[in-house]
Amino acid sequence: MEKKQTAVELLEQQLKERYSLINSEPLFEQAKQMEKEQMKEAYLIADHYPRVYEFEKYYKETYQIK
């Protein structure tokens, strides 16, 4: 099974290719950890909601800044 690239990994790759980022590793590692925790939470929550639960509603309630 081919591993997929996360959004944070894509952003890190693109920024490193285009810009000279000094001391950026800790920031990217923190972002990757946050993304991993969000994925874990979403994975665990998926079993608690019926399939008809609207993802957009969940996303807006959970992640979008108002």
ABEGO torsion letter per residue (X at the ends): XBBBBBAAAAAAAAAAAABBBBGAAAAAAAAAAAAAAAAAAAAAAAAABBAABBAAAAAAAAABBX
